[in-house]
Amino acid sequence: MITGMKPNYTYRAEWDAERLEYQARCLEFPGRFAAAFSAHEAVAAMERIVTEELAAIADAGERAPEPLTDRRLSGKFLIRTSPTLHARLVVEAGEQGVSLNQWVVAKLAERPRAFSLDDLFD
């Protein structure tokens, strides 16, 4: 990260029906959250918490977490599962006439998209 630039951290806000407020979090700082009556206010509050946390990290001479979206990923990941589930997935892929890898990629691509703050401002 270039010094002086604000990191591109990943923020999420979700409605908490029990508390009747939005809960915001930053994925790079697990365990921290902020609450407000609107998603925008909750994320803004979370951004302030992250700014304070970054100042404390800098004061301590520690390294700030790398933003998830700035990571360069290979596109490969390993899944461990039971032999029974593995066999069932291989059969399902075979029924579709595709490799297990192609089947898993298709299933991941079909999953419901998570709600994002962009949805609020379209």
VENFENLIN-V165776 format. One record per residue. SS is DSSP state (H for helix, E for strand, - for the rest). D_LAST is the distance of its C-alpha to the last C-alpha in Angstrom with 1 decimal. Layout:
BEGIN
ss = (SS | SS)
d_last = (D_LAST | D_LAST)
END
This chain:
BEGIN
ss = (- | - | - | - | - | - | - | - | - | - | E | E | E | E | E | E | - | - | - | - | E | E | E | E | E | E | - | - | - | - | - | - | E | E | E | E | - | - | H | H | H | H | H | H | H | H | H | H | H | H | H | H | H | H | H | H | H | H | H | - | - | - | - | - | - | - | - | H | H | H | - | - | - | - | - | - | - | - | - | - | - | - | H | H | H | H | H | H | H | H | H | H | H | H | H | H | - | - | - | H | H | H | H | H | H | H | H | H | H | H | - | - | - | - | - | - | H | H | H | H | - | -)
d_last = (30.1 | 31.1 | 32.6 | 30.7 | 27.3 | 24.7 | 24.3 | 21.0 | 21.3 | 19.1 | 17.7 | 16.6 | 16.2 | 17.3 | 18.4 | 22.2 | 23.4 | 27.0 | 26.3 | 23.5 | 21.5 | 19.0 | 20.9 | 19.7 | 21.6 | 22.0 | 23.2 | 25.8 | 27.4 | 28.1 | 29.6 | 27.7 | 25.0 | 23.7 | 22.9 | 21.1 | 19.8 | 16.1 | 14.3 | 13.9 | 17.6 | 18.7 | 17.4 | 18.9 | 22.1 | 22.1 | 21.8 | 24.8 | 26.7 | 26.2 | 27.4 | 30.4 | 31.0 | 30.9 | 33.4 | 35.7 | 35.5 | 36.4 | 39.3 | 40.6 | 40.6 | 38.5 | 35.8 | 32.1 | 30.2 | 28.7 | 24.9 | 24.1 | 21.9 | 24.8 | 27.3 | 28.7 | 29.1 | 31.6 | 29.8 | 32.7 | 33.0 | 35.8 | 35.5 | 38.5 | 39.1 | 42.2 | 44.4 | 43.8 | 40.1 | 40.5 | 42.9 | 40.6 | 37.7 | 40.1 | 41.3 | 37.7 | 37.0 | 40.4 | 39.6 | 36.6 | 38.8 | 36.9 | 37.7 | 36.7 | 34.5 | 32.7 | 32.3 | 30.8 | 28.3 | 27.2 | 27.0 | 24.9 | 22.5 | 22.3 | 21.5 | 18.4 | 15.6 | 15.2 | 12.4 | 10.8 | 9.4 | 6.5 | 5.7 | 6.0 | 3.8 | 0.0)
END
